[in-house]
């Protein structure tokens, strides 16, 4: 490692965001180490459920990025909801408390959160001053962010990155949306009036790099593009991108039958979010236009 490289640990390194983040970190002069759940693996061992983290390997790090968490997509059985909650709360607690106990803690922890923090808010515009919403996802996000307190109290600068709907090839929302649209059976969800706060994956990665370097950025930070759209507009634009008609709206009741509670809190919830903290700190989005962002990933 050169003298200029900075050491950083990344949880969730094998996930959708992590796979894009690690090469970007290396290009930016960081020396990333993945946090892994297999003893003896190539990285820093941790077991969130067992409460185990190799603290010695965390000593002297310059930063930590925490991305790990159970995918929220799918029908929310009691077991699924427990995995969603515990994967975020227990993992964040373990990292935060471990960092707080180090002799040489990192200067910054960028910990993923989600715009689900705000819940279903209709047409209201949510910046970082927005209050905690209602529902399962909002409650999870509130506990998720609260678990970073130990690191913050120990003097670590903590950024709670509230990430929107990530547009990325081969994963995330697009992986679920594209098949019906490409077959020509895509359409709006419910009445299509709900707001969709999206962000291109490259801008998520750039936001993380930005947060690592900006000492004045702290606390909740909305990680969304500056131009959210309604679901009906998303439907129209995606249909144009894949050059297929969008004539098959999916009724609200049908979504409820298939997905239950998840449909109400994700597919049908209206969350209109503004990236006030990022823009206020001078961040510039490379992909602020929805159609251009989709064309890069479809």
C-alpha positions, 0 to 999 in steps of 0.5 A: 500500500502506498503512503497515499492510500487510505484503509477502508472497510466495507460491509456488503461488499459483494452486493449490488452497491459494493461491487461497484464501490470497491473499484471506485474506491481503489481508483480514488486512492483507497485500499478497501477491505471487505467485511466477510462472514466466512472465517479465514476468508480474504477480508475482515471477519464478522458475524452480526447475529453472533455479535463477532467482529475482528476489532484488531483488524478495524484498528487504524482504519481511515473509514468504514462504509456499511452497506450490508442488509437483507433485500426488502423485495419479496412477500414480507412473512414474519421471518422475512421481516425479522431478517430485514430488521435484524440484518440492519439493526444488529450489524450496525450496532456491532460495527458502531460499538466496535468502532467506539471501543477502538484506540484508533477509530476511523474518522468517518462511518458512512452507514447506509439507510433508506428513504423508507425512513419517511414512509408514505408522505403523498406529495410532500417534499422530504429533505433531511429535516423530515420526520420519521414516517409510519410503517414497518420500513420507517421503523426499521430505518429509525432503529438502523440509524439510531444504532450509529450513535455509539460511533458518533458519541466516540467522535466518529463522523457519521453519515446516514446515507438515505438511499433512494430506488437505485437504478442499476443493470442486473439488480435492484428495482430494474431487475424486477421491473424490466421483464414485464416491460420488455414483454410489453405487459408493463404498466403503472402501479395502482393509480400511478400518482405515487412519487418515485425517488430514484438514483443511478447507481454511479451517483450512489457510489459518487455520493459515498466517495463525496461523503468520505471526503467532506468533513462538513457532511454529517448525519442524515443525507438523502441519496436521491436524484434531484428530479423524482417522478410519479410512477406513471411518468416512470412507466411512460419513460421506461416503456419508451426506453425499451420500445414497448407499450405500457398498456397494462396497469396493475391494480392496487388490489392485485399488488396487495394479493401478490406482495401484501404489506410490501406493496403498500410500503414500497410499490404504492408508497409515495415518497418525494425526496430532495437531496438537500444536504448533498446539493448544499455541500456542492455535490453534482449529479452525473445522471440527473435525468431519468431517461438518460439514466435508464438508457445507461442501464437497460 
